[in-house]
Amino acid sequence: MLTWHDAQGAHSRVIDARVTLGAAPGVDVVVADPMVSRIHCELEPREDGVWLRDLDSRNGTVAAGLRVGSARLDEGVTFTLGATTFSVAWEREASPVALSPDARFGPLLGRSVVMRALFARLPRVAQVDATVLITGETGTGKELVAEALHGASRRAAQPFVIVDCGALPETLLEAELFGHARGAFTGAQHARAGAIESAEGGTVFLDEIGELPLAVQPKLLRALESRMVRRLGESQHRKVDVRFIAATHRDLRAMVNQGAFREDLYFRLAVLPIEVPPLRARPDDVALLVEHFLPPDATGAVTPALMHELQSRPWLGNVRELRNFVDRAMALGAHEALALSRDVPTRAAAAAGAGAEGGFPEVALDTPFKALRERCLDHLERVYLVGLLERHHGNVSAVAQAAGLDRTYVHRLIRKHDLGRP
């Protein structure tokens, strides 16, 4: 039970699932306090208590007198947003959760509790046309969730069109989404329908929606609200009948507070939010997934000791990393594949080039400090980038998330250090 007192009076609310708190009308718990950010923080009940996480709010989140990023709230501990204090009393009794009896939903696999809970929810989401926002770490299978939703919907016989919002520059992305008239820009020799029009009757999947440039966001918002699009170079609008599904590994709520993502677009996208759990939260599924990825003639290739090792690994790249491991193990053997996975930092340093002790350039005292600093920073950038690219198998989105950098900046670093196309 969550209780608080703000400018509108006293309030209480039962919290049985993750909720977002803030001043924006679209959040789960609206707080009447001018010092509270639009999307301020989130509360999530878990088996070990209630967890509080700040979403890059303007004035921060304070618990037990300390400003926190993420913290578990002990019984009786209060937390403060702006000038408003909240108290949480939680029941240790587990709430019943609907579970699917199946270990598969469309292309998705999983027999763990978290996946069967997801499989129980997805059929209901598939039957309506409301916009879906799929969140989760890189490699968890967000695109497969979108495919499963489309395949279980009334639109299954119609197109499923994918737009990678992080793969194209702003000018091309707008044309990709909305289409263009002949002569709308240099090279536009023919009129072309955009992805939204091309998905008529079906589903548009907007992958990596967190990379959508700010200039394009209001145009997408209009399309979501009106179900109409206007091609570049044209004045008339065209009616479309499509369902929108978006996905991102970023926290769009924090991006709203940072001014990097429009608040109104976020709430328009997150009508039906779905979070895909990371692989480390579902170790029971590792054996099932390995068996699925192995070829039919590989019976007995996985020993109990190897499976124990696989189930205990963190799998920062999630299911994608596990699949890559299986492919590598089939080519090189499980022992060498595991050794390669563990030895990424050492190999990254070697790939970055030789230097003085520890791999860094020699500290020459007759070199101007600015030049030496730039040389060392360049070396550090290269070693760090090569290591992350190897760890995440060339996935730039995963590298950007792990490094806390913008995807565009990671591409810039790749070009700067001549690392080629990941």
MIPAGU-38637 format. One record per residue (C-alpha): x, y, z; residue in three letters. Coordinates in steps of 0.5 Angstrom, whole numbers, plus 500, padded with zeros to 3 digits. Each point is the difference from the previous one (the first is absolute). Last residue first. Layout:
REM MIPAGU-38637
+-----+-----+-----+------+
!   x !   y !   z ! type !
+-----+-----+-----+------+
!   X !   Y !   Z !  ALA !
...
+-----+-----+-----+------+
REM end
This chain:
REM MIPAGU-38637
+-----+-----+-----+------+
!   x !   y !   z ! type !
+-----+-----+-----+------+
! 561 ! 492 ! 426 !  PRO !
! 502 ! 504 ! 494 !  ARG !
! 507 ! 502 ! 500 !  GLY !
! 505 ! 501 ! 506 !  LEU !
! 503 ! 506 ! 497 !  ASP !
! 501 ! 504 ! 507 !  HIS !
! 496 ! 506 ! 498 !  LYS !
! 495 ! 496 ! 496 !  ARG !
! 498 ! 495 ! 506 !  ILE !
! 500 ! 507 ! 505 !  LEU !
! 495 ! 503 ! 495 !  ARG !
! 496 ! 494 ! 500 !  HIS !
! 500 ! 500 ! 508 !  VAL !
! 498 ! 507 ! 500 !  TYR !
! 494 ! 499 ! 496 !  THR !
! 498 ! 494 ! 505 !  ARG !
! 500 ! 505 ! 505 !  ASP !
! 504 ! 498 ! 506 !  LEU !
! 499 ! 497 ! 507 !  GLY !
! 506 ! 495 ! 498 !  ALA !
! 496 ! 493 ! 501 !  ALA !
! 494 ! 504 ! 496 !  GLN !
! 504 ! 502 ! 495 !  ALA !
! 503 ! 493 ! 499 !  VAL !
! 494 ! 497 ! 500 !  ALA !
! 497 ! 505 ! 494 !  SER !
! 506 ! 499 ! 496 !  VAL !
! 500 ! 492 ! 500 !  ASN !
! 507 ! 498 ! 498 !  GLY !
! 500 ! 493 ! 504 !  HIS !
! 498 ! 503 ! 506 !  HIS !
! 506 ! 498 ! 504 !  ARG !
! 504 ! 502 ! 494 !  GLU !
! 497 ! 507 ! 498 !  LEU !
! 501 ! 501 ! 508 !  LEU !
! 508 ! 498 ! 500 !  GLY !
! 501 ! 504 ! 493 !  VAL !
! 497 ! 506 ! 503 !  LEU !
! 504 ! 500 ! 507 !  TYR !
! 507 ! 499 ! 496 !  VAL !
! 498 ! 505 ! 495 !  ARG !
! 498 ! 505 ! 505 !  GLU !
! 505 ! 499 ! 505 !  LEU !
! 505 ! 501 ! 494 !  HIS !
! 497 ! 506 ! 498 !  ASP !
! 500 ! 503 ! 507 !  LEU !
! 508 ! 498 ! 501 !  CYS !
! 501 ! 504 ! 493 !  ARG !
! 496 ! 506 ! 502 !  GLU !
! 503 ! 500 ! 507 !  ARG !
! 507 ! 500 ! 497 !  LEU !
! 499 ! 506 ! 495 !  ALA !
! 497 ! 504 ! 505 !  LYS !
! 506 ! 499 ! 505 !  PHE !
! 505 ! 502 ! 495 !  PRO !
! 505 ! 494 ! 498 !  THR !
! 507 ! 501 ! 503 !  ASP !
! 498 ! 495 ! 506 !  LEU !
! 498 ! 494 ! 496 !  ALA !
! 495 ! 496 ! 503 !  VAL !
! 500 ! 494 ! 496 !  GLU !
! 493 ! 498 ! 497 !  PRO !
! 495 ! 496 ! 504 !  PHE !
! 500 ! 492 ! 500 !  GLY !
! 501 ! 499 ! 507 !  GLY !
! 508 ! 501 ! 499 !  GLU !
! 501 ! 504 ! 494 !  ALA !
! 497 ! 499 ! 494 !  GLY !
! 497 ! 495 ! 495 !  ALA !
! 494 ! 500 ! 496 !  GLY !
! 492 ! 500 ! 501 !  ALA !
! 500 ! 493 ! 498 !  ALA !
! 504 ! 498 ! 506 !  ALA !
! 496 ! 504 ! 505 !  ALA !
! 493 ! 497 ! 497 !  ALA !
! 503 ! 493 ! 501 !  ARG !
! 502 ! 501 ! 507 !  THR !
! 493 ! 503 ! 501 !  PRO !
! 496 ! 495 ! 496 !  VAL !
! 503 ! 494 ! 504 !  ASP !
! 494 ! 497 ! 503 !  ARG !
! 496 ! 499 ! 494 !  SER !
! 506 ! 497 ! 496 !  LEU !
! 501 ! 495 ! 506 !  ALA !
! 493 ! 498 ! 500 !  LEU !
! 500 ! 499 ! 492 !  ALA !
! 507 ! 496 ! 501 !  GLU !
! 497 ! 495 ! 505 !  HIS !
! 493 ! 499 ! 496 !  ALA !
! 503 ! 498 ! 493 !  GLY !
! 503 ! 505 ! 495 !  LEU !
! 494 ! 499 ! 494 !  ALA !
! 494 ! 498 ! 505 !  MET !
! 503 ! 504 ! 505 !  ALA !
! 499 ! 506 ! 496 !  ARG !
! 493 ! 499 ! 498 !  ASP !
! 498 ! 498 ! 507 !  VAL !
! 504 ! 507 ! 503 !  PHE !
! 496 ! 504 ! 495 !  ASN !
! 494 ! 497 ! 502 !  ARG !
! 501 ! 502 ! 507 !  LEU !
! 502 ! 507 ! 498 !  GLU !
! 494 ! 501 ! 496 !  ARG !
! 496 ! 497 ! 506 !  VAL !
! 503 ! 505 ! 505 !  ASN !
! 506 ! 505 ! 498 !  GLY !
! 502 ! 501 ! 507 !  LEU !
! 499 ! 492 ! 501 !  TRP !
! 502 ! 500 ! 508 !  PRO !
! 502 ! 493 ! 500 !  ARG !
! 498 ! 495 ! 505 !  SER !
! 495 ! 496 ! 495 !  GLN !
! 506 ! 499 ! 495 !  LEU !
! 505 ! 497 ! 505 !  GLU !
! 494 ! 495 ! 503 !  HIS !
! 499 ! 498 ! 493 !  MET !
! 507 ! 499 ! 499 !  LEU !
! 501 ! 496 ! 506 !  ALA !
! 493 ! 496 ! 498 !  PRO !
! 503 ! 498 ! 493 !  THR !
! 498 ! 504 ! 494 !  VAL !
! 502 ! 496 ! 493 !  ALA !
! 495 ! 494 ! 502 !  GLY !
! 496 ! 501 ! 493 !  THR !
! 503 ! 504 ! 495 !  ALA !
! 497 ! 497 ! 494 !  ASP !
! 494 ! 505 ! 501 !  PRO !
! 504 ! 506 ! 500 !  PRO !
! 500 ! 504 ! 506 !  LEU !
! 496 ! 506 ! 501 !  PHE !
! 494 ! 497 ! 503 !  HIS !
! 504 ! 496 ! 505 !  GLU !
! 504 ! 506 ! 502 !  VAL !
! 493 ! 504 ! 501 !  LEU !
! 497 ! 494 ! 504 !  LEU !
! 506 ! 500 ! 504 !  ALA !
! 501 ! 507 ! 501 !  VAL !
! 492 ! 501 ! 502 !  ASP !
! 501 ! 498 ! 508 !  ASP !
! 505 ! 506 ! 500 !  PRO !
! 495 ! 505 ! 499 !  ARG !
! 502 ! 507 ! 504 !  ALA !
! 507 ! 499 ! 497 !  ARG !
! 496 ! 500 ! 493 !  LEU !
! 498 ! 507 ! 500 !  PRO !
! 492 ! 500 ! 501 !  PRO !
! 496 ! 503 ! 494 !  VAL !
! 496 ! 506 ! 503 !  GLU !
! 493 ! 502 ! 496 !  ILE !
! 497 ! 506 ! 501 !  PRO !
! 492 ! 501 ! 497 !  LEU !
! 499 ! 508 ! 499 !  VAL !
! 507 ! 501 ! 500 !  ALA !
! 501 ! 503 ! 493 !  LEU !
! 495 ! 506 ! 501 !  ARG !
! 503 ! 501 ! 507 !  PHE !
! 507 ! 501 ! 497 !  TYR !
! 498 ! 504 ! 494 !  LEU !
! 497 ! 505 ! 505 !  ASP !
! 506 ! 500 ! 504 !  GLU !
! 504 ! 502 ! 494 !  ARG !
! 507 ! 496 ! 501 !  PHE !
! 507 ! 503 ! 501 !  ALA !
! 498 ! 506 ! 505 !  GLY !
! 504 ! 496 ! 506 !  GLN !
! 493 ! 499 ! 503 !  ASN !
! 497 ! 497 ! 494 !  VAL !
! 507 ! 496 ! 499 !  MET !
! 499 ! 497 ! 507 !  ALA !
! 493 ! 498 ! 498 !  ARG !
! 502 ! 497 ! 494 !  LEU !
! 505 ! 495 ! 504 !  ASP !
! 504 ! 497 ! 494 !  ARG !
! 500 ! 493 ! 497 !  HIS !
! 494 ! 502 ! 495 !  THR !
! 494 ! 497 ! 497 !  ALA !
! 494 ! 503 ! 496 !  ALA !
! 494 ! 496 ! 498 !  ILE !
! 495 ! 504 ! 495 !  PHE !
! 494 ! 498 ! 497 !  ARG !
! 498 ! 502 ! 493 !  VAL !
! 494 ! 502 ! 497 !  ASP !
! 502 ! 506 ! 496 !  VAL !
! 497 ! 507 ! 497 !  LYS !
! 504 ! 504 ! 496 !  ARG !
! 502 ! 507 ! 501 !  HIS !
! 500 ! 505 ! 494 !  GLN !
! 506 ! 505 ! 499 !  SER !
! 505 ! 496 ! 497 !  GLU !
! 508 ! 501 ! 500 !  GLY !
! 501 ! 495 ! 505 !  LEU !
! 494 ! 495 ! 501 !  ARG !
! 495 ! 502 ! 505 !  ARG !
! 497 ! 495 ! 505 !  VAL !
! 493 ! 499 ! 503 !  MET !
! 499 ! 495 ! 506 !  ARG !
! 498 ! 507 ! 504 !  SER !
! 503 ! 499 ! 506 !  GLU !
! 506 ! 495 ! 498 !  LEU !
! 501 ! 504 ! 494 !  ALA !
! 500 ! 507 ! 504 !  ARG !
! 505 ! 497 ! 505 !  LEU !
! 504 ! 497 ! 494 !  LEU !
! 501 ! 507 ! 498 !  LYS !
! 501 ! 503 ! 507 !  PRO !
! 506 ! 495 ! 500 !  GLN !
! 504 ! 502 ! 494 !  VAL !
! 503 ! 506 ! 502 !  ALA !
! 502 ! 496 ! 507 !  LEU !
! 504 ! 495 ! 496 !  PRO !
! 497 ! 493 ! 501 !  LEU !
! 506 ! 496 ! 504 !  GLU !
! 495 ! 498 ! 506 !  GLY !
! 496 ! 497 ! 495 !  ILE !
! 505 ! 494 ! 499 !  GLU !
! 495 ! 496 ! 496 !  ASP !
! 494 ! 503 ! 497 !  LEU !
! 496 ! 494 ! 498 !  PHE !
! 494 ! 502 ! 495 !  VAL !
! 494 ! 495 ! 500 !  THR !
! 495 ! 498 ! 495 !  GLY !
! 494 ! 503 ! 496 !  GLY !
! 505 ! 504 ! 497 !  GLU !
! 507 ! 499 ! 501 !  ALA !
! 502 ! 503 ! 494 !  SER !
! 497 ! 507 ! 502 !  GLU !
! 504 ! 500 ! 507 !  ILE !
! 507 ! 498 ! 496 !  ALA !
! 499 ! 505 ! 495 !  GLY !
! 497 ! 500 ! 494 !  ALA !
! 505 ! 502 ! 494 !  ARG !
! 499 ! 506 ! 494 !  ALA !
! 506 ! 499 ! 495 !  HIS !
! 507 ! 503 ! 499 !  GLN !
! 501 ! 502 ! 507 !  ALA !
! 507 ! 501 ! 499 !  GLY !
! 501 ! 507 ! 503 !  THR !
! 493 ! 502 ! 504 !  PHE !
! 493 ! 500 ! 499 !  ALA !
! 501 ! 499 ! 492 !  GLY !
! 495 ! 494 ! 500 !  ARG !
! 496 ! 500 ! 506 !  ALA !
! 502 ! 497 ! 507 !  HIS !
! 499 ! 495 ! 505 !  GLY !
! 497 ! 501 ! 507 !  PHE !
! 505 ! 495 ! 504 !  LEU !
! 506 ! 499 ! 495 !  GLU !
! 499 ! 507 ! 498 !  ALA !
! 501 ! 503 ! 507 !  GLU !
! 506 ! 495 ! 501 !  LEU !
! 503 ! 502 ! 494 !  LEU !
! 501 ! 507 ! 503 !  THR !
! 501 ! 498 ! 507 !  GLU !
! 506 ! 495 ! 498 !  PRO !
! 498 ! 493 ! 500 !  LEU !
! 502 ! 494 ! 505 !  ALA !
! 497 ! 502 ! 506 !  GLY !
! 493 ! 501 ! 499 !  CYS !
! 500 ! 493 ! 497 !  ASP !
! 493 ! 499 ! 496 !  VAL !
! 497 ! 493 ! 500 !  ILE !
! 494 ! 499 ! 496 !  VAL !
! 495 ! 494 ! 501 !  PHE !
! 495 ! 500 ! 494 !  PRO !
! 493 ! 497 ! 501 !  GLN !
! 498 ! 492 ! 501 !  ALA !
! 502 ! 501 ! 508 !  ALA !
! 495 ! 507 ! 500 !  ARG !
! 495 ! 496 ! 505 !  ARG !
! 506 ! 499 ! 505 !  SER !
! 504 ! 494 ! 502 !  ALA !
! 505 ! 501 ! 494 !  GLY !
! 501 ! 507 ! 502 !  HIS !
! 501 ! 499 ! 507 !  LEU !
! 505 ! 495 ! 499 !  ALA !
! 504 ! 504 ! 495 !  GLU !
! 500 ! 506 ! 505 !  ALA !
! 502 ! 495 ! 505 !  VAL !
! 506 ! 497 ! 496 !  LEU !
! 502 ! 507 ! 498 !  GLU !
! 501 ! 501 ! 508 !  LYS !
! 504 ! 494 ! 500 !  GLY !
! 504 ! 501 ! 507 !  THR !
! 507 ! 502 ! 496 !  GLY !
! 500 ! 507 ! 502 !  THR !
! 497 ! 501 ! 506 !  GLU !
! 492 ! 501 ! 501 !  GLY !
! 494 ! 504 ! 498 !  THR !
! 494 ! 499 ! 495 !  ILE !
! 496 ! 506 ! 499 !  LEU !
! 493 ! 498 ! 497 !  VAL !
! 495 ! 504 ! 497 !  THR !
! 492 ! 498 ! 501 !  ALA !
! 498 ! 496 ! 494 !  ASP !
! 497 ! 494 ! 505 !  VAL !
! 500 ! 492 ! 499 !  GLN !
! 508 ! 500 ! 501 !  ALA !
! 500 ! 503 ! 507 !  VAL !
! 495 ! 495 ! 502 !  ARG !
! 505 ! 494 ! 497 !  PRO !
! 506 ! 504 ! 503 !  LEU !
! 498 ! 499 ! 507 !  ARG !
! 500 ! 493 ! 502 !  ALA !
! 507 ! 499 ! 496 !  PHE !
! 503 ! 506 ! 504 !  LEU !
! 498 ! 496 ! 507 !  ALA !
! 503 ! 494 ! 496 !  ARG !
! 506 ! 504 ! 499 !  MET !
! 501 ! 502 ! 507 !  VAL !
! 498 ! 493 ! 503 !  VAL !
! 506 ! 497 ! 496 !  SER !
! 498 ! 495 ! 494 !  ARG !
! 502 ! 504 ! 495 !  GLY !
! 500 ! 501 ! 492 !  LEU !
! 497 ! 505 ! 495 !  LEU !
! 499 ! 499 ! 493 !  PRO !
! 493 ! 500 ! 501 !  GLY !
! 498 ! 499 ! 507 !  PHE !
! 504 ! 494 ! 503 !  ARG !
! 501 ! 497 ! 507 !  ALA !
! 493 ! 499 ! 501 !  ASP !
! 495 ! 499 ! 506 !  PRO !
! 500 ! 508 ! 500 !  SER !
! 500 ! 503 ! 507 !  LEU !
! 496 ! 505 ! 503 !  ALA !
! 503 ! 503 ! 507 !  VAL !
! 497 ! 499 ! 507 !  PRO !
! 503 ! 505 ! 504 !  SER !
! 506 ! 498 ! 505 !  ALA !
! 499 ! 501 ! 507 !  GLU !
! 505 ! 505 ! 503 !  ARG !
! 495 ! 506 ! 500 !  GLU !
! 503 ! 507 ! 499 !  TRP !
! 499 ! 506 ! 504 !  ALA !
! 503 ! 506 ! 496 !  VAL !
! 500 ! 507 ! 503 !  SER !
! 501 ! 506 ! 495 !  PHE !
! 502 ! 507 ! 502 !  THR !
! 499 ! 506 ! 495 !  THR !
! 504 ! 506 ! 500 !  ALA !
! 504 ! 498 ! 493 !  GLY !
! 500 ! 493 ! 500 !  LEU !
! 501 ! 497 ! 507 !  THR !
! 501 ! 493 ! 503 !  PHE !
! 497 ! 496 ! 506 !  THR !
! 503 ! 494 ! 504 !  VAL !
! 495 ! 496 ! 504 !  GLY !
! 502 ! 493 ! 497 !  GLU !
! 507 ! 501 ! 496 !  ASP !
! 499 ! 503 ! 493 !  LEU !
! 505 ! 497 ! 495 !  ARG !
! 504 ! 505 ! 497 !  ALA !
! 502 ! 503 ! 493 !  SER !
! 502 ! 507 ! 498 !  GLY !
! 500 ! 503 ! 507 !  VAL !
! 501 ! 506 ! 504 !  ARG !
! 501 ! 499 ! 507 !  LEU !
! 495 ! 502 ! 506 !  GLY !
! 497 ! 493 ! 501 !  ALA !
! 498 ! 500 ! 492 !  ALA !
! 501 ! 506 ! 496 !  VAL !
! 498 ! 501 ! 492 !  THR !
! 503 ! 505 ! 496 !  GLY !
! 498 ! 507 ! 499 !  ASN !
! 500 ! 500 ! 492 !  ARG !
! 499 ! 493 ! 499 !  SER !
! 504 ! 495 ! 497 !  ASP !
! 495 ! 494 ! 501 !  LEU !
! 501 ! 499 ! 507 !  ASP !
! 499 ! 492 ! 502 !  ARG !
! 497 ! 498 ! 506 !  LEU !
! 499 ! 492 ! 502 !  TRP !
! 495 ! 497 ! 504 !  VAL !
! 501 ! 494 ! 504 !  GLY !
! 504 ! 493 ! 499 !  ASP !
! 495 ! 497 ! 495 !  GLU !
! 500 ! 506 ! 496 !  ARG !
! 495 ! 506 ! 500 !  PRO !
! 502 ! 506 ! 495 !  GLU !
! 500 ! 507 ! 501 !  LEU !
! 502 ! 505 ! 495 !  GLU !
! 503 ! 507 ! 500 !  CYS !
! 499 ! 507 ! 497 !  HIS !
! 496 ! 500 ! 494 !  ILE !
! 498 ! 508 ! 500 !  ARG !
! 505 ! 502 ! 505 !  SER !
! 497 ! 501 ! 507 !  VAL !
! 502 ! 507 ! 503 !  MET !
! 493 ! 503 ! 498 !  PRO !
! 497 ! 495 ! 504 !  ASP !
! 493 ! 497 ! 498 !  ALA !
! 502 ! 492 ! 499 !  VAL !
! 497 ! 496 ! 495 !  VAL !
! 501 ! 492 ! 501 !  VAL !
! 500 ! 496 ! 494 !  ASP !
! 502 ! 506 ! 495 !  VAL !
! 496 ! 503 ! 495 !  GLY !
! 498 ! 506 ! 503 !  PRO !
! 508 ! 502 ! 501 !  ALA !
! 502 ! 502 ! 507 !  ALA !
! 504 ! 494 ! 502 !  GLY !
! 499 ! 492 ! 502 !  LEU !
! 501 ! 494 ! 496 !  THR !
! 497 ! 494 ! 502 !  VAL !
! 503 ! 492 ! 500 !  ARG !
! 494 ! 496 ! 503 !  ALA !
! 496 ! 498 ! 506 !  ASP !
! 500 ! 507 ! 503 !  ILE !
! 494 ! 502 ! 504 !  VAL !
! 499 ! 507 ! 500 !  ARG !
! 499 ! 506 ! 505 !  SER !
! 499 ! 507 ! 500 !  HIS !
! 499 ! 506 ! 504 !  ALA !
! 499 ! 507 ! 497 !  GLY !
! 501 ! 504 ! 494 !  GLN !
! 506 ! 503 ! 501 !  ALA !
! 504 ! 494 ! 502 !  ASP !
! 499 ! 494 ! 506 !  HIS !
! 502 ! 493 ! 499 !  TRP !
! 498 ! 493 ! 501 !  THR !
! 503 ! 494 ! 496 !  LEU !
! 497 ! 493 ! 502 !  MET !
+-----+-----+-----+------+
REM end
